[in-house]
Amino acid sequence: MNNYIKVVQAEKTNSKFKKTNSFSCHSNGYIQFEGNKRISFINEEAMELLKLDACPLQGQHIFSIFHFELTSIIETHIDSVIKESRFEQFDFMFSELPVQWLRFMIFPSLAGEYTLMILDITEEYIKKERISETQEINSIINETAMKLNKTEQPKELLDSLFHRLSSSLDLDFYFNYLWNKKDEKLHLMNYYGISETAADRMRVLAKGEAVCGFVASKLTPEVVEHVDKLDDRRVDLLKSFGIKAYACEPLISYGKLVGTLSFGSKKRASFTQEELDLIHTISQQVTLVLNKIRIVEEMTHNTNSLQKANIHLMQNEQKLRDIFEGAQVGIIILDNEGNIEDTNPAACSILGITEEECRSLKVEKFVSDSNQTPLEEHWSNLLSLGKTHSDEYMINRPDNTERIISFTASKDIYQGHHLIIFHDITLQKSIEQSLINEKNVAEKSNRTKTNFMAMISHELRTPLNSIIGFAQILYDDKKDPLTAKQEYRLGKILYSSKHLLQLINNILELVRIDSKPDMADDNNKTVNVKDAIHDCMQLVKNNALDKKIMILVEENLEDVTILVDPIRFQQVVVNLLANAIKYNKVEGSVSLYWRVTGHYLALFVKDTGIGIPKELQEKIFEPFYRIFHADFNIEGTGIGLTLVKQNVLEMKGTVGVCSREHEGSTFWVKIPI
């Protein structure tokens, strides 16, 4: 860039590079009005050019902003544009001291709307007074202005314009670049005099690149003369086309870059000032049409966007209305005074009124005096916190019935309007109360049953202990021995009595667990598993001998200690061993082993018995449930496994079974160490 500046400065004296005497850049006035001649838009530049006060002018009649002499002229042109839908243009001396000339251009823009553009052309008229332009140049300017302002596709018109100028100015090339805001580069739109391949080489230019990029960065016209004699990289592209004289104009609208327009000749090495003025004037006209097209495109795009947004908004509104109307919960919209402004059908049904009646009422009308929290407190929370938490509330309906609702509220769903969502929980509360009543009755009945069973069990155990005691004395009496027959019969009495006592003890244990299911671990002690298992095996040894069943303990088991209630642990193991013996076959076996996994002890008791059908494996832990087997007459109460499960749960463990019918069962217990 510095090298290029030096060249320009150096060549000024040699007349190889020179700046054009460009006109002062004035902003354009822009007024848009409708078919009824009412102003829909006016920019600040138009108000400044017409010397209007800064007051709102939208909606005013367009003729009201002009003085009388101008009004009569512009009215004719506007009427012609509206009736014949064509472009109209005229120049008017707006003031004499100082002299000010304005150009008025009127044309249809969008459907039903029209545009009036106002240009300050004072300097143009001053220059026209000093410069005698040829009829051809005037014709070119006028026709260019009219045609450019009527077209929306300027490429063909620019091509035609170039051919008109080429004969007068010896032109062989023109390039029209447009500025792209997104990538901030110049993009070639129209061109003439080069091939498609050559155009691809210069399709995109950055600011400062080549002559057009330099003009775009400085926003000032640039003329390069005697191109073939210059030694500068920025004119290398021009040299390759054989261009000798080149003029480039920035296209500026409202102080912002629109693009560049440049002309070149390979027959001549320079331009006259009159020719440069003509190029400048045409560039201004091109700027106007490109800016008009840009404005129309933006307005069309904005209109399309607004239409799409409006359609989307309407669709969303319909969706929300469908949700609002179809919701199964009540929805009410209130204003700041508590007036009901909108409701859905569910809300009207819950409140027991029609939609028309609901909109004429305040929400406080439905509040029951039986509520502990007054409505004012909820309302205050809503306005201060922006919402209320879900709460139950009693409401009165017009038919004097009461309903219980659960509601939430949100503040300012839109300006000054609040939302309440609620649903009727009267039936739910009624069912809850019925369940509570039934639960209380069931608990009372269960307590009566438990107390009765405990009382009966205690009452039965006292005489049963006496029977067992006296029978044992008779059985052990050596002084007065029994006959063999009496001894056999007394043995039956003792066996049955002890079985009955065990049954009573199990019932009492079941009653204890049922009445105190969450006992504290006050009885926990350190228990050696091997020693505890050995003690349990001694308690069931005689039962195993009666059926010739072997009880086996796996070798090399880990010697582990656990913190547990020793009595409960013993009851669990003994019941599992007794169950494995009872439901085993004669000369069968029972295997016992354990594993430590993490913080748990897993204990397994495996038998070779009759097995349990899969569909019954969940039921065997239920109280008094026993499996019937046609080939085995097995005595029992169905309490043992229930006690196992309850004791394991009290020890915060789990119990289960894995079994196959006719192949045996494996019961497992998992308790924390």
Secondary structure, 3 states (H helix, E strand, C coil): CHHHHHHHHHHHCCCCEECCCCCCCCCCEEEEEECCCEEEEECHHHHHHCCCCCCCCCCCEHHHHCCHHHHHHHHHHHHHHHHHCCCEEEEEEEECCCCEEEEEEEEECCCCEEEEEEEECHHHHHHHHHCCCCHHHHHHHHHHHHHHHHCCCHHHHHHHHHHHHHHHHCCCEEEEEEEECCCCEEEEEEEECCCHHHHHHCCEECCCCHHHHHHHHHCCCEEECCHHHCCCHHHHHHHHCCCCEEEEEEEEECCEEEEEEEEEECCCCCCCHHHHHHHHHHHHHHHHHHHHHHHHHHHHHHHHHHHHHHHHHHHHHHHHHHHHHHCCCEEEEEECCCEEEEECHHHHHHHCCCHHHHCCCEHHHHECCCCCCCHHHHHHHHHHHCEEEEEEEEEECCCCCEEEEEEEEEEEEECCEEEEEEEECHHHHHHHHHHHHHHHHHHHHHHHHHHHHHHHHHHHHHHHHHHHHHHHHHHHCCCCCCCHHHHHHHHHHHHHHHHHHHHHHHHHHHHHHHHCCCCCCCCCEEEEHHHHHHHHHHHCHHHHHHCCCEEEECCCCCCCEEEECHHHHHHHHHHHHHHHHHCCCCCCEEEEEEEEECCEEEEEEEECCCCCCHHHCCHHHCCCCCCCECCECCCCCCCHHHHHHHHHHHCCCEEEEEEECCCEEEEEEEEEC
